[in-house]
Amino acid sequence: MRRWQLGACLLAAIWSAGCGSSRPPAANLLSEVNATEKEILAIDPDPSGSEAFRVARLQRDRAVPLVEKGDEKRALPVLERSLAGMREARAVAELRRAEAEARQCRGAVEEAKRRWEEAIIVLEQTERVARRDAPHVQREDPELEAFVNPTNIWPGVPYGADGPTPIESQQKAWEEWTEQARARKIAIADLEARFRDLVDPIAKGVDREERFHRLHQSEGVLHEMVHRVRTAEARETCARGTLLAAGLGDARDEALRATLDLERTLRDDLRAELEREREEARKRQTSLYDALKQIEGKYAHITQTARGAIVSLADILFDFDKATLKRNVEFSLVKVSTILNQFPEMKIAVEGHTDNIGTAEYNLDLSKRRAQAVYEFLVSQDVAAERMSVEGYGLTRPVAGNETEEGRQRNRRVDLVIQE
């Protein structure tokens, strides 16, 4: 061996387990762990909710004294697992940021939809007085499909209870999530290379300790894949939402222009009649809302929107996965019925909604059956059937994100939309 080669080998030996070792030196790995941690904190200043981040930090802190002592053999596997955890935590942080942006996009669409609905109501009031309809105005209620989270039909995410998930389960989940990623044209070449480098040697045979070590890291790569796919889905949701909000804004402007054109053609007496009608409608809606607010509680949430007053009946009115009203909560619906009968001129749309757990077909059927159950109870309390319409929307009209149990609970509801 030439002198310069011998010197290079000796220098490398200071940093690694030996000349020609395929593993990176512990000091370099530690630097990469710390750099990844900085990336995470730049994305999410408070990643404390990430279990992967917490464990990765503990492992890094455990490895630091080993690196300082030059104990490469013991430091390297700990740092490799720390780096795997940090990479997973980075993917979690990116997903959390994307989901927060998606929630903002939902809010923008909901606001745009509310403003469009207000414009349509004003237009229809004007049309009644003018006794003619404005042409070329969008009136169909847009389906907010951009905000349906499709994770209910996605593959599961294996997590080992007493150690890393077995290789067979990881392989199966990897193939399924790879298919999801490719369908969305998500770049995953880096993940595929790392996953294969970790799991392929297992098939050839490694000792128990090495198998555990590799499976722990490959499970982290699998979770990175899951978070990357879900991040892409959240960003796509936001992109579609931005387009939908813009479209609703254009539709609102169209309705406002049509209203103005109609008002310009009205005689003074008809214009005065229109203002009286609008004022009377506002007063009646306010009276209805105030009356409903008196009975608001854990079974019903009351809101005032452009569509009218909305009574959102919580899913606790029903047994889990059932469409039969619980006997002990019917008294709350009796109170609602009493108020509705005080406003006989108002129409009532009974609308069933669900979260995204289960198939779209099943949720649609469940939402229809629950809406029908509420409708039938209201009829039994002398609310005129001809005043009401019944529809189930399944998971297509969420009012909150389906990423959390709180959001899913808000989405499981039957709405009574009350308006003239």
N, C-alpha and C positions, 0 to 999 in steps of 0.2 A: 504494500500500500504506500503511495506517495505521501510525502510529509504533509502537504496541504490537505489531502483527504483524511489523513489520520487526525490532523488538528480539527477539521470540521466535524469528524465523528466524535472526538472527545468533547467538543463544544456542545454538540447535540445531546450527548449523554448527560450533560448537566441539566438539561430541560426535559428529557424524556426517559422512558424506561430503558432505552438502548438504541444504539445506532441502527437505523433502518426501521424503527418502530412505526406502525401504521397509525397509531393514536397520536392526536395532537398533544403537546406538552400541557401539563396541568396549569401552568401560569397563563398560557394562551387561552385555554378553556375558561379560566376564571375571568379573564378580560372580556371574553365573549358573553359570559353570563352577566357581567356588570353592564356591558353595553346594551344587551337586550332588556335588562331592567330599566335602563334610562329610556329606551324606546317606549316601554309600557307606561312609565310615569308621564311621558309626553302625551300619550294618547288618553290616559285615564289617571289623573292625579291621585285618585283614591281607589286603587285596585284591591283593597283589603277584602272585598267580598269574594275574590277568586281563590279557591282552595289550591289550585295549581300554583298560584303566585306565592301563597303562604308557605307551602311545602318547599318550593324551589328556593326561597330565601333561607329557610332552615338548613337545607342541604348545602347551600353555598357557604353559610356561616360555619357549618361543620367542617367543610373542606379547607377553609382558609388556613387554620393552623397546620393542617397536613401539608399544604403547599409551602408554607413558611419553613417547615422542617425538611422539605425536599422529599417527602414520602409520596412519590409519584404513584406507586402501585395502589395505595389506598385512596389517594385523592382523585385519581382519574374517574373511576366509576361513580363516585359521589357527584362530581362536577358534571359528568355526562347526564345524569338524571336531573341535576339542577337545571342544566341548559334545556333539556327536554321540557321540564316544567315551565321554564320562562317562555319558551316558544309557544307552548299551549296558552299560557297566561296572556301573551301578546295577542293571540288570536281571539281570546275572550274579550280583551279590551277593545279590539277593533269591532267585534260584534256588538258590544254594549254601545259604542259610539254610533254605529250604524242604526241600531234599534232606537236610540234617542232621536236621531235625525228622522227616522221613519215616523216616530210619534209626532214630531213637529209637522211633518208633511200631512199626517192624518188631520191634525188640528187645522191646517190651512185649507184642506179640502172640506172639512166640516163647516168651517166659517164661510167658504165660498158657496157651499150648498145652501146654507142658511140664508145668505144674502140673495141667492137666486130664487129660493122659495118665496121670500118676502116680495120680490119683484113680480113673481107670477101671481101671487094673491092680489096685489094692487092692480095688476093688469086685468084679472078676471072680474074684480069689482067694477072697474071702469067699463069693461065689455058689457056687463049686465045693464048698467045705466045707459050706455050708448046703444044697446040692443044690436050689436054686431061684433064679430070676432076679428081680432087682428091676425093677419096671415103671417106665415113663416116665422113662428116663434116656437122655440123648443119648450115642450111642456112635459115630456116624459121624465119621470124621476130617474136619474142615472143610478145604475147599480154600482156600488162602491167595491167592485171586485178587486180593485188594486190593493185593498187592505185585507184580503183574506189570506191568512198565513197558512200555507199548505203543509206545514210540518206534520199535520195529523196523518198524512199518507206517506211520510218519509220513513226511511228505515229507523230502527232503534239505535240507541247509542250505548254500547256495552261499557259497563264500569265494573271492575272487579271489587268484590266486597272484602275479601281477606287477602288481596294481592292482585297482581295484574290479571286481566281477562285472558282466558286460554286462547292459544293461537288459532284454534278452529273458529271461535266466535269472532275474533279480530279479523280473520281473513274474510269471513262472510260479510261482516259489516263494511269492511274496506271495499269490497266489490260493489256493494249496493250504493255506498256513498260516492264512489268513483263514478258510477253511472249518473247519479244526480249532478255531480260537478260537470261532467262532460256535456250533459244535456243543456246546462247553462253556460257552456263555453268558458269555464273558470280555469285559469292556469294552475295546474297542480303537479307539474313535472318535478319540482323540488321535493314535494311531499312523497311522491311515488318513489323517487330514488332513495330517500331516507328510509321509507317503510321497507322496501325490498332489502336494503343493506342490513336492516335489523332482523328481519324474519327469515330470510333465505338460509342463513347459517343454522338456524334452529332445526330445519328439516334434515340437515346433514349430520346433526348430532352435536350437542354441546353439553357441558356439565350443568348440574342443577342451578348453581349460582349464576352462571353465565346466561342460562335460559331466563331466569327471573329478571336479571338485569336488562336483557334485550326486550322482553315482553313489556316491562314497565315503560321503556322508552317508546316502543312501537304503539302502545296504547295512547301515549301522549300525541304521537303523530296522527293517529286516527282521530283523536278529538280535535286536533288542529284542522283536519279536513272538514269535520262537521261544522266547526265554527266558521270556516272560510265559506262554505256553501251557504250557511245561514246569513252571513254578512252580505254576500252577493244578493241574496233574496231580499234582504232589508233595503239595500240600495236600489234594487230594481223597483221595489214597492214605492220608494220615495220618488223615483224618476217618473213612474206612471202617475203617481199622485200629483206631481207638479203639472203634468199635462192635463189631468182631470180638473185641477183647480183653475188652470188657465181657460179651459173650455167652459167651465161653469161661469167664470167671469165674463166671457164673451156672451154667453146665453143671458146672463143678467142684464148686460148692457142692451142687448136686443129687446128684452122685455120692457126695459125702461123707455127705450125709444118708441116702442109701439104704444105704450101707455100715454106718453106725451103727445104722440100723433092723434090718438083718440080724444084726449082731453081738449085739444085745440078745436076739434069739430063740435064740441058740446055747446048747447045754448047755456045761458047763465043759470036758468032754473034747473037744468039737468046737472050742471056742475055743482050747484048747491046741494042737490039731492045726493050726489056722489059723496060729498064731504060729510053729510049727515049719516049716510050709511056706514062710512068708514069709522066715524066717531062712535056710532052705536055698536059696531062690531068690536071696537077696542074696549068699550066699557063692559060688554058681555064677556069677552075673553078674560078681562081682569077680574070680574066677579067670579067666573068659573075657577080661575087659577087660585084666587084667595080662598075659595071654599075647599078646593082640593088640598091646598097646603095645610089645612087644619088636620088632615088625616094622614099626613106624611109620616112614615116611620120605617121600621125594618122590612115591612112587606111591600112598600110602595115608595117610589121616588118621583117627585113632581118637577117638571121643567116646563118652561114657556118657550116655544120656538115659533118660527114663521109658519109652520104647519098648524100650529095651535097648541093647546095644552097637552102635554104627554104624561100619562101615568105609566111609569115603568114598574111592572109587577115582578118582584124578585123570584128567582127560580125556587126559593124555599117554599113557595106555594105548592110545589109539587114534590112527590117522592122522587128519589134519584132515578133517572132514566124512565120516568113514567109521565103520563099525561093526565092523571086523575088528581083533581084538587084535593088537598088535605082538608079534613073536616074542621080542624081547629083554626084554620085561617080564613074560612069562608066569611066570617064576620067582617073582616076588612073589606071584602068585595061587596058586602051588603051596604057598607057606608059609601063606597064609590057609586053603587047603583042609585042610592038615594040622591046623591048630588047630580048624577047624570039626568035623572028624571025631573030635576028643577030647570034643566036647559033643553027642552024637547026639540028645539029648532036645530040643534047641533048634531052633526054626523059623527060617527065613531068608527075608526078603523082599528080592528083588533089584529095586531101583528105579532107573530111568534118569531123568536130569534134564539140561536144557540151559540155556543163557543165552537172551536174547531176540532174538538176531540171526537174522533169517529169519522166515518165517511160522509161526504157531502150529501149523498142520497139519504142516509139514515137521519142526519140532522134536519134535512128538509122535511121529512115525514114527521119527526118528533115535534118540530116547530109548528107544523100545521095542526097536529093533534092537540097540542097545548093551547093554541089560539082558539080552536074549536071548543075546548072545554070551558074557557073563560067566556066565550060568546054564549054558550048554552046556559051558563050560570046567570049571566046578565039578563038573558031572556026570561029565566025563571023568576027574576026580580022585577019583571014588568018593564024592562028597557025594550022599547019597540024594535023588533027584528029588522024592520025596513030602514032603521037609522044606521044599522051596522053593516060593515063588510069584514070578511075574515080572510087572512092570508098568512102563510108561513114563508119565511125567508131563509131558514136554516142558518148557515154560517156566513151569508153574503153581506150582512149589514152590521158589522161590529161597531160598538161605540168606544171600545178600548182595545189595546193590544192583547193578543192571545199568548204573549210570552210569559205572563205571570198568572198565578191562580186568581189574584184580585181582578185582573183584566178579564179573564175567562168568566168569572162570576158575574161581572157587569154585563157581559155579552149574553148570558143565559137569562132571558127575560121574555115577558109578554107585554107589549106596549099598547096602550089605549090612546090613540091619537084623536083628539077631540077638536073639531072646528066647524064653523058654519058651512 
